[in-house]
Amino acid sequence: MSTSGISGGARVPPAPGQENSFGRFISRFATPLTAGLFLISAISGTALFFHWTPGTFHEMHEWLSLVLLAAFAFHLYKNWVPLLGYVRRGTLILPLAVCLIAAMPFVIPGVGGHNRGNPAFRLVPLLTHARLSDLAPVLKTTPDELIAALKKRGLTVRAPNETIEAVAIDSDKEVPEVLFSVIPGR
């Protein structure tokens, strides 16, 4: 087995898998990829937080954050032995616990006074489960006009007491598609 690298004047054996091209790729690019993708995630996440052109940053943030997970896995693989040192010394437990505690208000309903999710997304089920006769005034129309608009779009509507969800199911359409088709301005 060959040795590579010098650490503190002593020659150290290659990291696991370093003998093959995958191992060389990991050794050479895991940390730079992690750093670059983290930078992109940090910039796009900050832009999303401050609502700076969310259309520009949303997909980039989602997709490249997933790629960041792969780079992070490579980085962990490359640095597995030092990571185990953190575990053995117990210095990994406190930072991980702090991170977990910091995440709690965002995932547990009611903790920290935060409501979960985007209010617009929370309205969709309310609108799709409302009777057409109740939904019509919200959409600034009458029940008869709403039913006529739905039928004009080729949807099956039986009565004013039906819901958008029922109309979508009867018409073999997606529920959001039917709801968005009756929202004024579309």
Buried (B, 14 or more C-beta within 10 A) or exposed (E): EEEEEEEEEEEEEBBEBBEEEEBEBBBEBBBEBBEBBBEBBEEBEEBBEEEEEBEEBEEBBEEBBEEBEEBBEBBEBBBEEEBEEBEEEEEBEEEEEEEEEEEEEEEEEEEEEEEEEEEEEEEBEEBBBBBBBBBBEEBEBEBEEBBEBBEEBEBBBEEBEBBBBBBBBBBEBEBEEBBEBBEEEE
